[in-house]
Amino acid sequence: MAVYEQEIGRFTDTIRDKMIDWLDGGYFYEPDAIMIAAIQEAAIYEKRSWAYLERILQECLNKNIRTLEQFKQKKAEAAAEKEKKLVHLPKGERNEKREGPSLQSKYEYPY
């Protein structure tokens, strides 16, 4: 798939077979759209590997995300939740998170 090569990297036979399994497996109502959105999501976060992409797809299944609209909605909800966690400082001061890193947040996906 050209989008994969453009955004992630080399498209091997093994990746092709795994991608076909995801696309033809009946997991999503809009498999092509979900796959492209997941590829773009991985690229945005500089996680350019099939393993990361597959974790995004698995998380979609776990959260019952079956359409592109649901994917976008979950992503927007996650962004809003992240915004809530930011501490808003007086004008002119730097705005940054005031929480320490956690193992769980390392593996949370942005949608």
C-alpha positions, 0 to 999 in steps of 0.5 A, a space after each residue: 500500500 502506497 500510504 504505508 510506504 510513504 508514511 511508515 516505511 518499507 512494505 514487506 510481504 509479511 506486512 502485506 499479509 498482516 494488513 490483508 488480514 486486518 482489512 478482510 477480517 471483518 473487524 471494521 465497517 470501514 477497514 480502508 479508512 481505519 487503516 489509513 487513519 491508523 497509518 497517519 496516526 502512527 506517522 504523526 507520533 513518529 512511531 513508524 513501525 508495523 507493531 505500533 500500527 497494529 497496536 492502534 488497530 487492536 486498541 480500536 477493536 478494544 474500544 469498539 471503534 468500527 468507523 472512521 467517524 468513531 476513530 475521529 471522535 475518540 481522537 478528539 475526546 482524547 485531545 480534550 481530556 489531555 487539554 483538561 490535564 494541562 495547567 493554565 498559567 497566567 499570560 506570558 508563562 509557559 503552559 506545560 503538564 504538571 504530572 509525572 510520567 507513568 508507565 500507563 500513559 506511555 502506552 495510551 493511544 491518542 484517540 
